[in-house]
Each structure stands twice: as C-alpha cells, then as structure tokens.
Amino acid sequence: MSLEEMTDDQVLDAWHAAKMAQKYAVTEDPSVRMALKLKAEAAAIRRFGVGEHLHAYRKRFPEEAP
C-alpha cells in the first residue's frame, strides 16, 4: 500500500509498530529494525510535516514518547 493510499492512523500505526519492533524485537538484525523505524518515521514526516509528525504521534499514542 502506498503512502497516498494510507489513512493518517495507518501511517502512525506503522511508525509505532516499527518503533516497538526496534525497541523490543530480538530476532532481526538491529540495523534492519532501525532502518524500518526510520523509514516509517520518514513516511509520517511526509504525511504530517516535520515537527507536526511528533504531535500527531503523541496524540495517537499518548503513552509513548517518540
């Protein structure tokens, strides 16, 4: 699914999933997990704009800090 086809929540959910995988997964190469997290954050930046992506993430996941 392309970024244009994704809803705002799907973009944020993908970023959140990548952040959690980078933080907690032990089965993948750490550099791969970091790359996936950065790719997901870049998609959020394209969708919401720099800085605004953090506000959107905090609103969707108030219990998590980016």
Gaussian input, Z-matrix of N, CA and C with variables (Angstrom, degrees):
# hf/3-21g

backbone

0 1
 N
 C     1     B1
 C     2     B2     1     A1
 N     3     B3     2     A2     1     D1
 C     4     B4     3     A3     2     D2
 C     5     B5     4     A4     3     D3
 N     6     B6     5     A5     4     D4
 C     7     B7     6     A6     5     D5
 C     8     B8     7     A7     6     D6
 N     9     B9     8     A8     7     D7
 C    10    B10     9     A9     8     D8
 C    11    B11    10    A10     9     D9
 N    12    B12    11    A11    10    D10
 C    13    B13    12    A12    11    D11
 C    14    B14    13    A13    12    D12
 N    15    B15    14    A14    13    D13
 C    16    B16    15    A15    14    D14
 C    17    B17    16    A16    15    D15
 N    18    B18    17    A17    16    D16
 C    19    B19    18    A18    17    D17
 C    20    B20    19    A19    18    D18
 N    21    B21    20    A20    19    D19
 C    22    B22    21    A21    20    D20
 C    23    B23    22    A22    21    D21
 N    24    B24    23    A23    22    D22
 C    25    B25    24    A24    23    D23
 C    26    B26    25    A25    24    D24
 N    27    B27    26    A26    25    D25
 C    28    B28    27    A27    26    D26
 C    29    B29    28    A28    27    D27
 N    30    B30    29    A29    28    D28
 C    31    B31    30    A30    29    D29
 C    32    B32    31    A31    30    D30
 N    33    B33    32    A32    31    D31
 C    34    B34    33    A33    32    D32
 C    35    B35    34    A34    33    D33
 N    36    B36    35    A35    34    D34
 C    37    B37    36    A36    35    D35
 C    38    B38    37    A37    36    D36
 N    39    B39    38    A38    37    D37
 C    40    B40    39    A39    38    D38
 C    41    B41    40    A40    39    D39
 N    42    B42    41    A41    40    D40
 C    43    B43    42    A42    41    D41
 C    44    B44    43    A43    42    D42
 N    45    B45    44    A44    43    D43
 C    46    B46    45    A45    44    D44
 C    47    B47    46    A46    45    D45
 N    48    B48    47    A47    46    D46
 C    49    B49    48    A48    47    D47
 C    50    B50    49    A49    48    D48
 N    51    B51    50    A50    49    D49
 C    52    B52    51    A51    50    D50
 C    53    B53    52    A52    51    D51
 N    54    B54    53    A53    52    D52
 C    55    B55    54    A54    53    D53
 C    56    B56    55    A55    54    D54
 N    57    B57    56    A56    55    D55
 C    58    B58    57    A57    56    D56
 C    59    B59    58    A58    57    D57
 N    60    B60    59    A59    58    D58
 C    61    B61    60    A60    59    D59
 C    62    B62    61    A61    60    D60
 N    63    B63    62    A62    61    D61
 C    64    B64    63    A63    62    D62
 C    65    B65    64    A64    63    D63
 N    66    B66    65    A65    64    D64
 C    67    B67    66    A66    65    D65
 C    68    B68    67    A67    66    D66
 N    69    B69    68    A68    67    D67
 C    70    B70    69    A69    68    D68
 C    71    B71    70    A70    69    D69
 N    72    B72    71    A71    70    D70
 C    73    B73    72    A72    71    D71
 C    74    B74    73    A73    72    D72
 N    75    B75    74    A74    73    D73
 C    76    B76    75    A75    74    D74
 C    77    B77    76    A76    75    D75
 N    78    B78    77    A77    76    D76
 C    79    B79    78    A78    77    D77
 C    80    B80    79    A79    78    D78
 N    81    B81    80    A80    79    D79
 C    82    B82    81    A81    80    D80
 C    83    B83    82    A82    81    D81
 N    84    B84    83    A83    82    D82
 C    85    B85    84    A84    83    D83
 C    86    B86    85    A85    84    D84
 N    87    B87    86    A86    85    D85
 C    88    B88    87    A87    86    D86
 C    89    B89    88    A88    87    D87
 N    90    B90    89    A89    88    D88
 C    91    B91    90    A90    89    D89
 C    92    B92    91    A91    90    D90
 N    93    B93    92    A92    91    D91
 C    94    B94    93    A93    92    D92
 C    95    B95    94    A94    93    D93
 N    96    B96    95    A95    94    D94
 C    97    B97    96    A96    95    D95
 C    98    B98    97    A97    96    D96
 N    99    B99    98    A98    97    D97
 C   100   B100    99    A99    98    D98
 C   101   B101   100   A100    99    D99
 N   102   B102   101   A101   100   D100
 C   103   B103   102   A102   101   D101
 C   104   B104   103   A103   102   D102
 N   105   B105   104   A104   103   D103
 C   106   B106   105   A105   104   D104
 C   107   B107   106   A106   105   D105
 N   108   B108   107   A107   106   D106
 C   109   B109   108   A108   107   D107
 C   110   B110   109   A109   108   D108
 N   111   B111   110   A110   109   D109
 C   112   B112   111   A111   110   D110
 C   113   B113   112   A112   111   D111
 N   114   B114   113   A113   112   D112
 C   115   B115   114   A114   113   D113
 C   116   B116   115   A115   114   D114
 N   117   B117   116   A116   115   D115
 C   118   B118   117   A117   116   D116
 C   119   B119   118   A118   117   D117
 N   120   B120   119   A119   118   D118
 C   121   B121   120   A120   119   D119
 C   122   B122   121   A121   120   D120
 N   123   B123   122   A122   121   D121
 C   124   B124   123   A123   122   D122
 C   125   B125   124   A124   123   D123
 N   126   B126   125   A125   124   D124
 C   127   B127   126   A126   125   D125
 C   128   B128   127   A127   126   D126
 N   129   B129   128   A128   127   D127
 C   130   B130   129   A129   128   D128
 C   131   B131   130   A130   129   D129
 N   132   B132   131   A131   130   D130
 C   133   B133   132   A132   131   D131
 C   134   B134   133   A133   132   D132
 N   135   B135   134   A134   133   D133
 C   136   B136   135   A135   134   D134
 C   137   B137   136   A136   135   D135
 N   138   B138   137   A137   136   D136
 C   139   B139   138   A138   137   D137
 C   140   B140   139   A139   138   D138
 N   141   B141   140   A140   139   D139
 C   142   B142   141   A141   140   D140
 C   143   B143   142   A142   141   D141
 N   144   B144   143   A143   142   D142
 C   145   B145   144   A144   143   D143
 C   146   B146   145   A145   144   D144
 N   147   B147   146   A146   145   D145
 C   148   B148   147   A147   146   D146
 C   149   B149   148   A148   147   D147
 N   150   B150   149   A149   148   D148
 C   151   B151   150   A150   149   D149
 C   152   B152   151   A151   150   D150
 N   153   B153   152   A152   151   D151
 C   154   B154   153   A153   152   D152
 C   155   B155   154   A154   153   D153
 N   156   B156   155   A155   154   D154
 C   157   B157   156   A156   155   D155
 C   158   B158   157   A157   156   D156
 N   159   B159   158   A158   157   D157
 C   160   B160   159   A159   158   D158
 C   161   B161   160   A160   159   D159
 N   162   B162   161   A161   160   D160
 C   163   B163   162   A162   161   D161
 C   164   B164   163   A163   162   D162
 N   165   B165   164   A164   163   D163
 C   166   B166   165   A165   164   D164
 C   167   B167   166   A166   165   D165
 N   168   B168   167   A167   166   D166
 C   169   B169   168   A168   167   D167
 C   170   B170   169   A169   168   D168
 N   171   B171   170   A170   169   D169
 C   172   B172   171   A171   170   D170
 C   173   B173   172   A172   171   D171
 N   174   B174   173   A173   172   D172
 C   175   B175   174   A174   173   D173
 C   176   B176   175   A175   174   D174
 N   177   B177   176   A176   175   D175
 C   178   B178   177   A177   176   D176
 C   179   B179   178   A178   177   D177
 N   180   B180   179   A179   178   D178
 C   181   B181   180   A180   179   D179
 C   182   B182   181   A181   180   D180
 N   183   B183   182   A182   181   D181
 C   184   B184   183   A183   182   D182
 C   185   B185   184   A184   183   D183
 N   186   B186   185   A185   184   D184
 C   187   B187   186   A186   185   D185
 C   188   B188   187   A187   186   D186
 N   189   B189   188   A188   187   D187
 C   190   B190   189   A189   188   D188
 C   191   B191   190   A190   189   D189
 N   192   B192   191   A191   190   D190
 C   193   B193   192   A192   191   D191
 C   194   B194   193   A193   192   D192
 N   195   B195   194   A194   193   D193
 C   196   B196   195   A195   194   D194
 C   197   B197   196   A196   195   D195

   B1=1.4549
   B2=1.5319
   B3=1.3049
   B4=1.4601
   B5=1.5272
   B6=1.3122
   B7=1.4621
   B8=1.5239
   B9=1.3213
   B10=1.4627
   B11=1.5248
   B12=1.3173
   B13=1.4649
   B14=1.5283
   B15=1.3200
   B16=1.4642
   B17=1.5225
   B18=1.3277
   B19=1.4590
   B20=1.5264
   B21=1.3220
   B22=1.4636
   B23=1.5257
   B24=1.3284
   B25=1.4632
   B26=1.5251
   B27=1.3211
   B28=1.4641
   B29=1.5258
   B30=1.3206
   B31=1.4653
   B32=1.5232
   B33=1.3241
   B34=1.4616
   B35=1.5246
   B36=1.3226
   B37=1.4662
   B38=1.5294
   B39=1.3266
   B40=1.4640
   B41=1.5246
   B42=1.3270
   B43=1.4617
   B44=1.5226
   B45=1.3195
   B46=1.4613
   B47=1.5338
   B48=1.3136
   B49=1.4661
   B50=1.5285
   B51=1.3214
   B52=1.4621
   B53=1.5204
   B54=1.3349
   B55=1.4692
   B56=1.5223
   B57=1.3235
   B58=1.4587
   B59=1.5307
   B60=1.3253
   B61=1.4633
   B62=1.5220
   B63=1.3181
   B64=1.4632
   B65=1.5197
   B66=1.3076
   B67=1.4597
   B68=1.5291
   B69=1.3329
   B70=1.4625
   B71=1.5302
   B72=1.3019
   B73=1.4688
   B74=1.5234
   B75=1.2979
   B76=1.4642
   B77=1.5279
   B78=1.3233
   B79=1.4585
   B80=1.5221
   B81=1.3087
   B82=1.4644
   B83=1.5233
   B84=1.3018
   B85=1.4542
   B86=1.5326
   B87=1.3351
   B88=1.4712
   B89=1.5298
   B90=1.3161
   B91=1.4704
   B92=1.5271
   B93=1.3245
   B94=1.4626
   B95=1.5224
   B96=1.3254
   B97=1.4714
   B98=1.5237
   B99=1.3268
   B100=1.4644
   B101=1.5211
   B102=1.3146
   B103=1.4667
   B104=1.5251
   B105=1.3230
   B106=1.4646
   B107=1.5230
   B108=1.3278
   B109=1.4644
   B110=1.5283
   B111=1.3175
   B112=1.4660
   B113=1.5247
   B114=1.3296
   B115=1.4644
   B116=1.5268
   B117=1.3259
   B118=1.4650
   B119=1.5284
   B120=1.3328
   B121=1.4626
   B122=1.5261
   B123=1.3168
   B124=1.4695
   B125=1.5264
   B126=1.3278
   B127=1.4662
   B128=1.5216
   B129=1.3301
   B130=1.4683
   B131=1.5270
   B132=1.3219
   B133=1.4655
   B134=1.5280
   B135=1.3333
   B136=1.4698
   B137=1.5249
   B138=1.3203
   B139=1.4705
   B140=1.5300
   B141=1.3382
   B142=1.4654
   B143=1.5260
   B144=1.3308
   B145=1.4567
   B146=1.5258
   B147=1.3279
   B148=1.4611
   B149=1.5244
   B150=1.2930
   B151=1.4632
   B152=1.5141
   B153=1.3217
   B154=1.4654
   B155=1.5212
   B156=1.3281
   B157=1.4677
   B158=1.5249
   B159=1.3235
   B160=1.4693
   B161=1.5198
   B162=1.3185
   B163=1.4727
   B164=1.5271
   B165=1.3251
   B166=1.4647
   B167=1.5260
   B168=1.3312
   B169=1.4681
   B170=1.5263
   B171=1.3154
   B172=1.4780
   B173=1.5226
   B174=1.3244
   B175=1.4624
   B176=1.5246
   B177=1.3286
   B178=1.4771
   B179=1.5268
   B180=1.3353
   B181=1.4647
   B182=1.5276
   B183=1.3343
   B184=1.4639
   B185=1.5261
   B186=1.3283
   B187=1.4613
   B188=1.5254
   B189=1.3198
   B190=1.4668
   B191=1.5249
   B192=1.3054
   B193=1.4668
   B194=1.5244
   B195=1.3386
   B196=1.4745
   B197=1.5095
   A1=107.81
   A2=116.50
   A3=120.42
   A4=110.16
   A5=115.56
   A6=121.15
   A7=110.98
   A8=116.46
   A9=120.53
   A10=111.98
   A11=117.12
   A12=121.80
   A13=112.87
   A14=116.87
   A15=121.16
   A16=111.04
   A17=115.91
   A18=120.45
   A19=108.44
   A20=116.19
   A21=119.94
   A22=110.59
   A23=116.83
   A24=120.44
   A25=111.62
   A26=118.15
   A27=120.56
   A28=111.22
   A29=117.35
   A30=121.15
   A31=109.57
   A32=116.60
   A33=120.48
   A34=111.56
   A35=117.49
   A36=120.89
   A37=111.15
   A38=117.05
   A39=120.70
   A40=110.63
   A41=117.21
   A42=121.25
   A43=109.39
   A44=117.04
   A45=121.46
   A46=110.79
   A47=117.21
   A48=120.80
   A49=111.00
   A50=116.68
   A51=120.48
   A52=110.99
   A53=117.00
   A54=120.46
   A55=110.78
   A56=117.25
   A57=120.92
   A58=110.86
   A59=117.14
   A60=120.29
   A61=110.49
   A62=116.66
   A63=120.55
   A64=110.26
   A65=116.60
   A66=121.61
   A67=112.48
   A68=117.56
   A69=120.40
   A70=116.02
   A71=119.33
   A72=120.48
   A73=110.59
   A74=115.34
   A75=119.80
   A76=111.62
   A77=117.72
   A78=120.29
   A79=113.51
   A80=118.42
   A81=120.84
   A82=110.45
   A83=114.90
   A84=122.35
   A85=108.64
   A86=118.41
   A87=120.51
   A88=113.50
   A89=117.62
   A90=119.13
   A91=110.96
   A92=117.51
   A93=121.25
   A94=109.53
   A95=117.20
   A96=120.70
   A97=110.67
   A98=117.68
   A99=121.14
   A100=110.31
   A101=117.57
   A102=120.71
   A103=110.95
   A104=117.34
   A105=120.65
   A106=111.17
   A107=116.80
   A108=120.43
   A109=110.34
   A110=117.05
   A111=120.53
   A112=111.59
   A113=116.91
   A114=120.57
   A115=110.28
   A116=116.92
   A117=120.71
   A118=111.00
   A119=117.35
   A120=119.63
   A121=110.41
   A122=117.67
   A123=120.68
   A124=110.67
   A125=117.11
   A126=120.47
   A127=110.34
   A128=116.86
   A129=120.49
   A130=110.70
   A131=117.16
   A132=120.67
   A133=110.01
   A134=116.99
   A135=119.51
   A136=110.82
   A137=116.95
   A138=120.37
   A139=111.46
   A140=117.58
   A141=121.50
   A142=114.14
   A143=117.59
   A144=121.37
   A145=110.40
   A146=115.14
   A147=120.85
   A148=109.52
   A149=116.62
   A150=121.61
   A151=111.99
   A152=116.42
   A153=119.55
   A154=111.09
   A155=116.41
   A156=119.07
   A157=110.50
   A158=117.10
   A159=120.64
   A160=111.16
   A161=117.05
   A162=120.37
   A163=110.58
   A164=116.69
   A165=120.44
   A166=110.57
   A167=116.69
   A168=120.69
   A169=110.38
   A170=116.24
   A171=120.00
   A172=111.78
   A173=116.47
   A174=119.76
   A175=110.27
   A176=117.10
   A177=121.35
   A178=111.64
   A179=117.02
   A180=122.61
   A181=109.49
   A182=118.06
   A183=120.23
   A184=113.66
   A185=117.42
   A186=120.24
   A187=113.02
   A188=116.98
   A189=122.11
   A190=110.14
   A191=115.58
   A192=119.83
   A193=107.84
   A194=118.59
   A195=119.79
   A196=112.92
   D1=133.54
   D2=-179.64
   D3=-81.84
   D4=161.90
   D5=178.97
   D6=-57.82
   D7=-37.89
   D8=-179.02
   D9=-65.33
   D10=-28.18
   D11=-179.49
   D12=-85.01
   D13=-14.88
   D14=-175.95
   D15=-83.92
   D16=146.15
   D17=172.58
   D18=-78.27
   D19=166.20
   D20=176.20
   D21=-56.81
   D22=-44.89
   D23=-179.71
   D24=-62.45
   D25=-37.91
   D26=178.29
   D27=-64.90
   D28=-39.21
   D29=177.45
   D30=-62.84
   D31=-47.36
   D32=-179.38
   D33=-67.45
   D34=-38.39
   D35=178.06
   D36=-63.48
   D37=-39.87
   D38=178.42
   D39=-64.53
   D40=-41.53
   D41=177.89
   D42=-63.62
   D43=-45.61
   D44=-179.77
   D45=-61.06
   D46=-45.65
   D47=179.66
   D48=-60.98
   D49=-41.36
   D50=179.02
   D51=-67.14
   D52=-38.68
   D53=177.11
   D54=-62.85
   D55=-43.78
   D56=-178.90
   D57=-68.35
   D58=-38.61
   D59=177.24
   D60=-64.66
   D61=-41.45
   D62=179.30
   D63=-63.99
   D64=-35.72
   D65=-176.42
   D66=-79.19
   D67=-40.29
   D68=-168.61
   D69=-114.59
   D70=-22.91
   D71=-175.80
   D72=-70.17
   D73=141.85
   D74=178.71
   D75=-120.20
   D76=-2.52
   D77=-174.63
   D78=-89.41
   D79=-22.42
   D80=-177.87
   D81=-102.81
   D82=160.64
   D83=174.53
   D84=-60.41
   D85=129.99
   D86=-179.25
   D87=-56.73
   D88=-34.62
   D89=179.84
   D90=-68.63
   D91=-32.38
   D92=176.27
   D93=-67.95
   D94=-44.69
   D95=178.79
   D96=-60.66
   D97=-42.81
   D98=179.42
   D99=-64.50
   D100=-42.15
   D101=179.20
   D102=-61.88
   D103=-41.55
   D104=178.44
   D105=-65.29
   D106=-39.09
   D107=177.87
   D108=-63.91
   D109=-45.46
   D110=-179.24
   D111=-65.47
   D112=-37.67
   D113=177.42
   D114=-63.43
   D115=-42.98
   D116=179.68
   D117=-66.62
   D118=-39.21
   D119=177.54
   D120=-66.78
   D121=-38.50
   D122=177.85
   D123=-61.22
   D124=-37.87
   D125=176.87
   D126=-64.11
   D127=-40.34
   D128=178.00
   D129=-65.19
   D130=-37.96
   D131=177.39
   D132=-64.29
   D133=-43.21
   D134=178.25
   D135=-62.13
   D136=-37.54
   D137=-177.90
   D138=-73.84
   D139=-48.25
   D140=-169.91
   D141=-104.15
   D142=-21.31
   D143=-175.07
   D144=98.25
   D145=156.03
   D146=-179.45
   D147=-63.44
   D148=133.12
   D149=-178.52
   D150=86.56
   D151=-49.22
   D152=178.22
   D153=-65.90
   D154=-26.82
   D155=177.75
   D156=-63.44
   D157=-34.61
   D158=177.59
   D159=-68.43
   D160=-40.74
   D161=177.93
   D162=-63.39
   D163=-42.42
   D164=179.24
   D165=-63.92
   D166=-41.04
   D167=179.57
   D168=-64.22
   D169=-46.30
   D170=-179.45
   D171=-63.17
   D172=-35.09
   D173=178.06
   D174=-68.14
   D175=-41.31
   D176=-178.60
   D177=-74.85
   D178=-36.79
   D179=-177.17
   D180=-127.87
   D181=71.84
   D182=-175.58
   D183=-62.49
   D184=-22.23
   D185=-179.41
   D186=-80.48
   D187=-10.16
   D188=-178.14
   D189=-114.80
   D190=139.06
   D191=172.50
   D192=-101.58
   D193=136.56
   D194=179.36
   D195=-64.40

